Amino acid sequence: MTHSVLLAEDDRPIRTALERALTLEGYQVTAVADGIQALAAAHRERPDVILLDVMMPGIDGLQVCQVLRAEQDRTPILMLTARVETADRIAGLDAGADDYVVKPFEVEEVFARLRALLRRTTAGSVPEDGGAAAGSGGDGNEAAEGPYDPRVADSGVVEAADLRIDGPSRRAWRGERELELTRTEFELLELLARNAGIVLDHSTIYDRIWGYDFGPGSKNLAVYVGYLRRKVDVPGSRPLIHTVRGVGYVLRED
């Protein structure tokens, strides 16, 4: 199956190189040079995935992302950014992006992240297994398959502590407060909630959510967990998402 990619990048050499590489990889590519063209192309082409540079003249990548999400456009968005600070990456996630790659990057990493986003999309809006690629879980950690729990109803609703997650509608609540989550944040929270009380290691989470382990040097997971905590573990509430140093993360009510 040929997937369509909208590539928005104002740097001509990078845009040309990525367009050529993506085309050789088998993607159908629409390449544009700024945010205004990106919005027009997104409305016109309805691509399967968007590759969006943050820094562009006029309307930047963050604004493009915000506009699309405000229009309820859930097309997966992979941000390209030269900004390496965590706060800058969080800004992209807050705008509604699903993932990001920091410049300079290896084109194979871009391909891997695009494949992961497309797998999650074609598998369904929210896979019942929390976003796993078929046949994943190679490290033998069976906990990520999700133990039987009577709190998980046939309707796809998951309850853990005072969290309630409705998979089919992609909505989540802590107590009476509804959480505003991006696609990746939702899938990460659902995975942790389905395995409440079980420590999931970094490799398992990467494999289940992204379908690809970005290695021990990646800060991708830590950024997402940190941002998810800001939405779930607000001041005054009992923390639910815990770090198990050197291993991974667990959702539990201490």
Salt bridges, closest charged atoms under 4 A:
GLU9 OE1 - LYS103 NZ 2.96
GLU25 OE2 - ARG115 NH1 3.88
GLU45 OE2 - ARG44 NE 3.05
ASP48 OD2 - HIS3 ND1 3.51
ASP53 OD1 - LYS103 NZ 3.00
GLU71 OE1 - HIS43 NE2 2.79
ASP73 OD2 - ARG46 NH1 3.52
ASP98 OD2 - ARG69 NH2 3.00
ASP98 OD1 - ARG183 NE 3.48
ASP99 OD1 - ARG113 NH1 3.02
GLU109 OE2 - ARG113 NH2 2.68
ASP129 OD2 - ARG208 NH2 3.98
GLU145 OE2 - ARG208 NH1 3.43
ASP149 OD2 - ARG151 NH2 2.43
ASP162 OD1 - ARG174 NE 2.94
GLU178 OE2 - ARG171 NE 2.82
GLU185 OE1 - LYS231 NZ 2.85
GLU187 OE1 - ARG120 NE 2.94
GLU190 OE2 - ARG194 NH2 3.57
ASP233 OD1 - ARG174 NH1 3.17
GLU253 OE2 - ARG238 NE 3.73
ASP254 OD2 - HIS242 NE2 3.45
ASP254 OD1 - ARG252 NE 2.94
